[in-house]
């Protein structure tokens, strides 16, 4: 590794004898960026670095800063008259110098900060999943779930095929969570011994270097509480190794929870993690019945332990289902499909006949069964519905409206930005980018509630009539007067979460009405 230092005065008169010298060129930043250092040029009097050697480059900053957010080294490409990203910039403890390890020594370089009122915007993606179209040009970091640790400390997986356009940094994820077979015990075994822990750190650092990455994201979720010290030691050691090579360490960490009035951090020592990591994304709290109160308490707690600019609030496109057994997540389309289920009241012979009246019920939105229907819950700031499947269940929908109310926590607690749990283009997920994009541009959330009329169910039939007219069915059920002619007809239930419409269409066969057999007429002949 060759070290390249910069001289902060303009070249000329023999005043610069370092590898990079301050340039006299008047170059503009790209839109949405600012110079944090001066522009520097490679000193032509110095010998170039060997082709196979990495270069350690240090540049002095215009003004000292401890804000690591969105700082990177950039090179100016004379042929295209554009700036291109080189590597993340690492600040020294005094915030006076920025350092990066480069695979080349460009002719013109500078340190710039991407300016977003919202701060960081971190996008999490499944392996090789494409980024949502509305996220293009809006995110500052991309994390792909590519790797998992093995019991021997090795890392398995393949790097996603992500090509950065220069507007975001790419830090893939090494992850484990409850439900991954054998994963948690394997990590516990690794963390439990200093030798195996150091070996695991070495494997991660080797991976980062082999893949020529600017850093890595660690998402070791659901660890037992007794791993608190071991995990903190692991992250501290990993941070030291990565930072010594000018790489960044970002973490995905389960949110603390509120238990009997106190904050429980579980296996995650936020003080130590905050010292070691550059960015910490707080995983979502799923239970919306307590989110509005608990998340504020959690953030008040965390911002007292960790520099707020390092913390990211994670929002999610997933709906949440709460049952007596716990919490599960659903894609928006799957959640609305549950809401749109129908049952058809056929006759005792399971047939529907022409010229009859049939009751059609929205099974999971039937208010006559004391279900809520689809409503806006002011106490949770979400669109929700309740239904029964053996036991009561509540579904909370994440969309434009709910995410807006969550984003207000970012400026309130002066957080470092926002993370998106799944930022892929999966059409079955809710599109929460309608709320995110204005926030990213302005730093202020849009706080709106859906139109209550949009949440009401709408019924249509291809033939026949719905008793009660236009307002019929708002309680989740209708009475259908079937056509006089037999045939196959459709019944459609349309529901909305306030942003999009979802339809369930059922084909119904109407049988002909059986002709009644006339009663026999008996004529009696009187006796003579």
VMD Tcl script that draws the C-alpha trace (Angstrom):
set ca {
  {0.00 0.00 0.00}
  {1.45 3.34 -1.06}
  {0.54 6.50 0.83}
  {-0.36 9.62 -1.17}
  {-0.58 12.89 0.73}
  {-1.95 16.23 -0.39}
  {-0.64 19.73 0.02}
  {-3.24 22.37 0.76}
  {-1.59 25.33 -1.01}
  {-1.69 25.91 -4.74}
  {1.11 24.46 -6.80}
  {3.69 26.86 -8.14}
  {7.08 28.19 -7.29}
  {8.13 24.79 -6.00}
  {5.70 25.07 -3.11}
  {4.17 21.60 -3.51}
  {6.29 18.51 -3.11}
  {3.58 16.01 -2.16}
  {1.74 13.57 -4.40}
  {-1.43 15.66 -4.72}
  {-1.44 19.43 -4.89}
  {-4.34 21.87 -4.66}
  {-5.57 22.73 -8.13}
  {-6.23 26.12 -9.62}
  {-8.98 24.75 -11.88}
  {-12.46 26.11 -11.31}
  {-14.57 22.96 -11.44}
  {-18.23 22.81 -10.42}
  {-19.81 20.05 -8.35}
  {-22.61 17.91 -9.77}
  {-26.07 19.10 -8.83}
  {-26.89 18.06 -5.27}
  {-23.27 17.85 -4.07}
  {-20.83 20.14 -2.26}
  {-17.05 20.23 -2.02}
  {-15.79 19.29 1.43}
  {-12.17 19.56 0.29}
  {-10.47 21.61 -2.37}
  {-9.88 20.10 -5.80}
  {-6.49 18.38 -5.99}
  {-4.31 17.36 -8.94}
  {-1.74 14.60 -9.11}
  {1.73 16.11 -8.92}
  {3.39 15.47 -12.31}
  {6.82 15.60 -10.64}
  {6.03 12.51 -8.60}
  {6.46 8.97 -9.85}
  {3.14 7.20 -10.56}
  {2.11 4.29 -8.38}
  {2.82 0.77 -9.65}
  {-0.15 -0.67 -11.50}
  {-0.78 -3.41 -8.94}
  {-0.55 -1.23 -5.83}
  {-3.42 0.35 -3.92}
  {-3.01 3.99 -3.02}
  {-3.79 5.43 0.40}
  {-4.88 9.00 -0.29}
  {-5.41 11.69 2.36}
  {-6.91 15.09 1.65}
  {-7.32 17.99 4.09}
  {-10.87 19.28 4.47}
  {-11.92 22.88 4.08}
  {-13.55 22.85 7.51}
  {-13.34 20.21 10.25}
  {-16.38 17.94 10.48}
  {-17.41 14.83 12.38}
  {-20.38 14.16 10.09}
  {-19.51 11.03 8.10}
  {-22.75 11.04 6.11}
  {-22.56 10.79 2.32}
  {-18.84 11.63 2.12}
  {-16.86 10.12 -0.75}
  {-13.80 10.65 -2.89}
  {-14.52 11.58 -6.50}
  {-12.40 11.81 -9.62}
  {-12.90 14.29 -12.44}
  {-12.92 12.69 -15.89}
  {-11.65 15.22 -18.38}
  {-12.98 13.34 -21.41}
  {-16.60 13.44 -20.22}
  {-16.38 16.56 -18.01}
  {-18.04 14.63 -15.18}
  {-17.25 13.50 -11.64}
  {-17.20 9.78 -10.78}
  {-17.29 8.12 -7.36}
  {-14.07 6.48 -6.20}
  {-14.48 5.33 -2.58}
  {-16.05 6.30 0.74}
  {-14.14 8.96 2.67}
  {-13.03 8.07 6.21}
  {-12.59 10.96 8.64}
  {-9.75 11.15 11.12}
  {-10.69 11.58 14.82}
  {-10.29 15.37 14.58}
  {-12.38 15.57 11.41}
  {-9.63 17.49 9.60}
  {-8.51 14.87 7.08}
  {-10.35 12.42 4.82}
  {-8.73 9.16 3.79}
  {-9.53 6.56 1.15}
  {-7.85 3.52 -0.33}
  {-7.94 3.79 -4.12}
  {-7.12 1.22 -6.75}
  {-5.65 3.94 -8.95}
  {-4.29 7.47 -8.65}
  {-6.60 9.71 -10.70}
  {-5.36 12.97 -12.13}
  {-7.97 15.16 -10.40}
  {-9.74 14.29 -7.13}
  {-11.83 15.88 -4.40}
  {-13.95 14.94 -1.41}
  {-17.64 15.77 -1.82}
  {-20.79 15.30 0.20}
  {-24.07 14.38 -1.41}
  {-26.68 16.86 -0.19}
  {-30.01 15.33 0.75}
  {-32.26 17.04 3.29}
  {-33.28 13.59 4.51}
  {-29.70 12.41 5.12}
  {-28.79 8.83 4.24}
  {-31.27 6.77 2.22}
  {-30.34 3.09 2.55}
  {-32.06 0.58 0.27}
  {-32.12 -3.10 1.25}
  {-32.61 -5.60 -1.57}
  {-32.99 -9.37 -1.86}
  {-30.12 -11.05 -3.70}
  {-29.89 -9.75 -7.29}
  {-33.27 -7.97 -7.04}
  {-33.54 -4.76 -9.10}
  {-34.06 -1.45 -7.35}
  {-37.54 0.08 -7.46}
  {-37.81 2.49 -10.38}
  {-38.86 5.37 -8.09}
  {-35.73 4.85 -5.99}
  {-33.37 5.55 -8.88}
  {-31.18 8.52 -8.07}
  {-32.68 8.81 -4.58}
  {-30.69 6.31 -2.49}
  {-27.23 6.83 -1.02}
  {-26.52 3.23 0.01}
  {-27.60 -0.15 -1.33}
  {-27.46 -3.31 0.82}
  {-28.07 -6.68 -0.86}
  {-28.67 -9.82 1.20}
  {-25.89 -11.91 -0.32}
  {-23.88 -13.67 2.39}
  {-24.27 -15.83 5.50}
  {-21.72 -16.96 8.10}
  {-20.87 -20.64 8.53}
  {-20.05 -22.49 11.73}
  {-16.31 -22.40 10.96}
  {-16.38 -18.61 10.55}
  {-16.28 -18.70 6.76}
  {-18.67 -16.64 4.62}
  {-20.80 -18.21 1.90}
  {-22.85 -16.62 -0.84}
  {-22.45 -14.71 -4.08}
  {-22.25 -10.99 -4.63}
  {-25.29 -9.44 -6.31}
  {-24.81 -7.97 -9.76}
  {-25.25 -4.35 -8.73}
  {-23.75 -1.58 -10.83}
  {-23.65 1.80 -9.14}
  {-24.22 4.87 -11.27}
  {-22.02 6.77 -8.85}
  {-24.93 8.15 -6.84}
  {-24.88 5.42 -4.16}
  {-22.41 3.28 -2.24}
  {-22.76 -0.51 -2.31}
  {-22.31 -2.48 0.91}
  {-23.66 -6.07 0.75}
  {-25.11 -7.76 3.81}
  {-23.88 -10.72 5.83}
  {-27.00 -11.83 7.69}
  {-28.57 -14.34 10.04}
  {-32.00 -14.37 11.61}
  {-34.32 -16.65 13.54}
  {-35.75 -19.19 11.12}
  {-32.47 -19.70 9.25}
  {-31.73 -23.33 10.06}
  {-28.74 -23.61 12.38}
  {-27.67 -20.01 11.75}
  {-28.09 -18.57 15.25}
  {-26.25 -21.45 17.01}
  {-23.44 -21.12 14.46}
  {-22.99 -17.42 15.19}
  {-23.16 -18.01 18.95}
  {-20.39 -20.58 18.58}
  {-18.26 -18.14 16.56}
  {-18.71 -15.26 18.98}
  {-18.10 -17.32 22.10}
  {-14.33 -17.60 21.70}
  {-11.75 -14.89 20.99}
  {-9.89 -17.06 18.48}
  {-12.96 -18.02 16.44}
  {-14.22 -14.44 16.67}
  {-10.97 -13.06 15.25}
  {-10.97 -15.71 12.54}
  {-14.48 -14.64 11.55}
  {-13.36 -11.00 11.40}
  {-10.47 -12.01 9.15}
  {-12.83 -13.88 6.81}
  {-15.08 -10.82 6.51}
  {-12.18 -8.45 5.84}
  {-10.80 -10.84 3.23}
  {-14.21 -10.93 1.55}
  {-14.39 -7.13 1.45}
  {-10.95 -6.94 -0.12}
  {-11.45 -9.80 -2.58}
  {-14.68 -8.27 -3.86}
  {-13.13 -4.77 -3.85}
  {-15.92 -3.40 -1.69}
  {-16.02 -0.08 0.12}
  {-17.48 -1.73 3.21}
  {-19.93 -4.30 4.52}
  {-23.24 -4.48 6.38}
  {-23.65 -6.90 9.29}
  {-27.20 -7.98 10.14}
  {-26.91 -10.62 12.87}
  {-30.50 -10.52 14.08}
  {-32.31 -12.34 16.89}
  {-29.21 -13.21 18.91}
  {-29.75 -14.44 22.50}
  {-29.37 -11.74 25.14}
  {-26.36 -13.50 26.66}
  {-24.38 -12.68 23.48}
  {-24.40 -8.96 24.25}
  {-20.73 -8.68 25.24}
  {-19.46 -11.15 22.64}
  {-21.29 -9.40 19.80}
  {-20.02 -5.98 20.88}
  {-16.43 -7.31 20.96}
  {-16.88 -8.80 17.50}
  {-18.19 -5.55 16.01}
  {-15.44 -3.53 17.70}
  {-12.71 -5.79 16.29}
  {-14.29 -5.83 12.83}
  {-14.58 -2.04 12.87}
  {-10.91 -1.62 13.74}
  {-9.83 -3.92 10.93}
  {-12.08 -2.30 8.32}
  {-11.28 1.26 9.33}
  {-7.56 0.51 9.22}
  {-8.10 -0.22 5.52}
  {-10.44 2.75 5.01}
  {-13.54 0.60 4.70}
  {-16.93 1.38 6.23}
  {-18.91 -0.77 8.64}
  {-22.69 -0.45 8.63}
  {-25.02 -2.42 10.88}
  {-28.62 -3.57 10.80}
  {-29.72 -3.91 14.42}
  {-33.01 -5.06 15.99}
  {-34.83 -2.22 17.67}
  {-34.87 -2.20 21.45}
  {-38.31 -2.94 22.85}
  {-40.31 -1.44 25.69}
  {-40.97 -4.04 28.40}
  {-42.95 -3.06 31.48}
  {-41.98 0.55 31.08}
  {-38.26 0.01 30.50}
  {-36.10 -0.18 27.38}
  {-34.71 -3.66 26.69}
  {-31.77 -3.75 24.25}
  {-31.40 -7.53 24.38}
  {-28.16 -8.77 22.79}
  {-27.22 -5.39 21.35}
  {-25.09 -2.94 23.32}
  {-25.92 0.25 21.46}
  {-23.24 2.30 23.20}
  {-20.46 -0.01 22.00}
  {-22.03 -0.60 18.59}
  {-22.41 3.14 18.10}
  {-18.73 3.70 18.85}
  {-17.65 1.08 16.31}
  {-20.01 1.37 13.35}
  {-20.34 4.19 10.84}
  {-24.09 3.74 10.25}
  {-26.69 1.80 12.26}
  {-30.09 1.04 10.74}
  {-32.78 0.36 13.34}
  {-34.88 -2.59 12.18}
  {-38.67 -2.02 12.16}
  {-40.87 -2.47 15.21}
  {-43.71 -4.60 13.82}
  {-46.48 -4.20 16.39}
  {-48.38 -1.14 15.22}
  {-50.63 -1.14 18.27}
  {-47.70 0.25 20.30}
  {-45.45 1.72 17.58}
  {-46.49 5.34 17.99}
  {-45.59 5.42 21.68}
  {-42.81 2.84 21.84}
  {-40.76 4.02 18.85}
  {-40.56 7.54 20.19}
  {-39.33 6.19 23.54}
  {-36.81 3.94 21.80}
  {-35.42 6.80 19.71}
  {-35.18 9.08 22.73}
  {-33.17 6.31 24.41}
  {-30.91 5.57 21.43}
  {-30.10 9.19 20.59}
  {-28.81 9.52 24.14}
  {-26.37 6.66 23.49}
  {-25.38 7.01 19.83}
  {-24.65 10.07 17.73}
  {-28.06 10.66 16.05}
  {-26.45 11.23 12.64}
  {-25.36 7.57 12.66}
  {-28.90 6.25 13.18}
  {-31.33 5.37 10.39}
  {-35.04 4.73 10.91}
  {-36.15 1.75 8.83}
  {-39.53 1.87 7.12}
  {-41.09 -1.12 5.43}
  {-43.45 -1.88 2.54}
  {-44.70 -5.01 4.32}
  {-48.09 -5.31 5.98}
  {-48.15 -6.76 9.49}
  {-50.54 -9.37 10.88}
  {-50.92 -9.72 14.64}
  {-52.38 -12.91 16.10}
  {-52.46 -14.48 19.53}
  {-49.35 -16.42 18.47}
  {-47.27 -13.42 17.41}
  {-46.57 -11.27 14.37}
  {-46.01 -12.08 10.72}
  {-45.41 -9.93 7.65}
  {-47.28 -9.97 4.35}
  {-46.89 -8.31 1.01}
  {-49.57 -5.68 0.41}
  {-51.23 -7.72 -2.35}
  {-51.46 -10.76 -0.07}
  {-52.92 -8.71 2.77}
  {-55.57 -7.17 0.54}
  {-56.36 -10.58 -0.92}
  {-57.25 -11.70 2.60}
  {-59.48 -8.67 3.01}
  {-61.27 -9.37 -0.29}
  {-62.30 -12.97 0.39}
  {-65.95 -13.73 -0.37}
  {-68.46 -16.38 0.59}
  {-71.66 -16.99 -1.37}
  {-74.82 -18.13 0.31}
  {-76.01 -20.95 -1.94}
  {-79.16 -22.92 -1.25}
  {-79.37 -26.12 0.75}
  {-78.52 -28.06 -2.39}
  {-75.42 -25.85 -2.92}
  {-76.97 -24.38 -6.04}
  {-77.87 -20.83 -7.03}
  {-80.96 -20.62 -9.17}
  {-82.28 -17.98 -11.52}
  {-84.66 -15.41 -10.11}
  {-83.56 -15.87 -6.48}
  {-81.94 -13.66 -3.84}
  {-78.45 -14.69 -2.74}
  {-76.39 -13.21 0.09}
  {-72.74 -12.45 -0.75}
  {-70.44 -11.78 2.21}
  {-66.99 -10.21 2.38}
  {-65.80 -12.80 4.87}
  {-63.06 -10.70 6.47}
  {-64.69 -7.26 6.30}
  {-68.22 -8.16 7.45}
  {-69.20 -5.55 10.01}
  {-72.30 -7.50 10.93}
  {-69.87 -10.03 12.41}
  {-68.23 -7.26 14.46}
  {-65.27 -6.97 12.11}
  {-63.84 -3.51 11.49}
  {-63.77 -3.45 7.72}
  {-60.93 -1.47 6.15}
  {-60.47 1.69 8.22}
  {-57.95 4.36 9.10}
  {-56.77 3.82 12.68}
  {-55.83 7.19 14.10}
  {-54.18 5.59 17.13}
  {-51.74 3.62 14.93}
  {-51.69 5.99 11.92}
  {-52.24 3.06 9.57}
  {-54.94 1.59 7.36}
  {-56.07 -1.62 9.05}
  {-58.71 -4.33 9.24}
  {-59.62 -7.06 11.70}
  {-60.80 -10.55 10.89}
  {-61.15 -13.99 12.43}
  {-59.47 -17.22 11.49}
  {-60.10 -19.29 14.55}
  {-58.85 -16.38 16.66}
  {-59.00 -12.59 16.18}
  {-56.39 -11.06 13.88}
  {-55.41 -7.51 12.98}
  {-53.75 -6.49 9.73}
  {-51.92 -3.16 9.46}
  {-51.13 -1.86 5.99}
  {-47.96 0.14 5.26}
  {-48.45 2.65 2.47}
  {-48.07 6.31 1.52}
  {-50.13 7.43 4.53}
  {-48.58 5.32 7.30}
  {-45.00 5.82 6.14}
  {-45.47 9.59 6.15}
  {-46.31 9.51 9.85}
  {-43.28 7.33 10.58}
  {-40.93 9.62 8.67}
  {-41.77 12.52 10.97}
  {-39.58 10.78 13.58}
  {-36.45 11.39 11.47}
  {-36.34 15.21 11.78}
  {-37.89 15.09 15.24}
  {-34.92 13.12 16.62}
  {-32.38 14.53 14.13}
  {-31.58 11.06 12.80}
  {-29.04 10.40 10.07}
  {-31.66 9.32 7.56}
  {-33.97 6.51 6.59}
  {-33.62 2.89 5.47}
  {-36.10 0.90 3.38}
  {-36.52 -2.74 4.35}
  {-37.22 -3.95 0.81}
  {-36.58 -1.40 -1.93}
  {-37.04 -3.84 -4.81}
  {-39.46 -3.53 -7.71}
  {-41.69 -6.36 -6.42}
  {-45.12 -5.28 -7.69}
  {-46.85 -7.16 -4.87}
  {-45.28 -4.91 -2.24}
  {-46.76 -1.60 -1.27}
  {-45.18 1.34 -3.13}
  {-44.05 3.51 -0.24}
  {-41.79 5.59 -2.49}
  {-44.68 8.00 -3.05}
  {-44.05 9.06 0.56}
  {-40.27 8.68 0.49}
  {-39.41 10.71 -2.61}
  {-40.88 14.03 -1.35}
  {-39.25 13.42 2.03}
  {-35.86 12.76 0.44}
  {-36.14 16.00 -1.53}
  {-37.39 18.24 1.26}
  {-36.56 16.54 4.55}
  {-40.19 16.97 5.59}
  {-42.80 14.18 5.63}
  {-46.23 14.42 4.06}
  {-48.82 13.83 6.79}
  {-52.15 12.85 5.26}
  {-55.03 10.50 5.97}
  {-56.89 8.59 3.27}
  {-60.36 9.65 2.17}
  {-62.75 7.49 4.25}
  {-64.96 6.98 1.19}
  {-62.04 5.35 -0.63}
  {-61.83 2.65 2.04}
  {-65.43 1.49 1.60}
  {-66.03 -1.78 -0.27}
  {-67.52 -1.61 -3.76}
  {-69.57 -4.41 -5.25}
  {-70.50 -5.03 -8.86}
  {-72.35 -7.87 -10.57}
  {-72.28 -8.63 -14.28}
  {-76.06 -9.12 -14.36}
  {-78.92 -9.00 -11.95}
  {-79.24 -6.33 -9.28}
  {-77.85 -5.51 -5.86}
  {-80.62 -4.82 -3.38}
  {-80.29 -1.48 -1.65}
  {-78.72 0.47 -4.49}
  {-75.44 2.35 -4.50}
  {-74.85 2.37 -0.73}
  {-75.50 -1.33 -0.37}
  {-72.55 -3.42 0.68}
  {-70.73 -0.79 2.71}
  {-70.96 -3.05 5.74}
  {-69.27 -5.87 3.87}
  {-72.21 -7.88 2.48}
  {-74.84 -7.61 -0.25}
  {-78.00 -9.33 -1.44}
  {-77.91 -10.22 -5.12}
  {-81.08 -10.71 -7.10}
  {-79.94 -13.23 -9.66}
  {-80.89 -12.90 -13.35}
  {-83.96 -14.68 -14.67}
  {-81.79 -16.46 -17.23}
  {-79.41 -19.23 -16.17}
  {-75.71 -18.83 -17.00}
  {-72.33 -17.91 -15.54}
  {-72.03 -14.44 -14.03}
  {-69.34 -12.56 -12.11}
  {-69.38 -10.87 -8.74}
  {-66.61 -8.39 -8.06}
  {-65.49 -6.96 -4.72}
  {-63.18 -3.94 -4.99}
  {-61.23 -2.73 -1.97}
  {-58.68 0.03 -1.47}
  {-55.98 0.88 1.06}
  {-56.44 4.53 0.12}
  {-53.69 4.40 -2.50}
  {-54.48 1.47 -4.79}
  {-57.48 -0.66 -5.71}
  {-57.61 -4.45 -5.37}
  {-60.25 -6.69 -6.91}
  {-61.55 -10.16 -6.20}
  {-63.77 -11.51 -8.96}
  {-65.73 -14.74 -8.60}
  {-67.59 -16.58 -11.34}
  {-70.98 -17.94 -10.25}
  {-73.08 -20.44 -12.16}
  {-76.80 -19.74 -11.96}
  {-78.93 -22.81 -12.56}
  {-82.37 -22.76 -14.20}
  {-85.26 -22.78 -11.80}
  {-86.91 -26.18 -11.76}
  {-90.38 -26.21 -13.33}
  {-93.05 -27.14 -10.81}
  {-95.09 -30.28 -11.61}
  {-98.79 -29.32 -11.71}
  {-100.96 -31.02 -9.09}
  {-103.19 -33.83 -10.47}
  {-106.91 -32.99 -10.86}
  {-109.26 -35.74 -9.73}
  {-112.83 -35.69 -11.04}
  {-115.40 -37.73 -9.17}
  {-118.40 -39.11 -11.03}
  {-121.53 -39.04 -8.85}
  {-123.46 -42.30 -8.60}
  {-126.67 -42.70 -10.50}
}
mol new
graphics top color blue
foreach p $ca { graphics top sphere $p radius 0.5 }
foreach p [lrange $ca 0 end-1] q [lrange $ca 1 end] { graphics top cylinder $p $q radius 0.2 }
display resetview
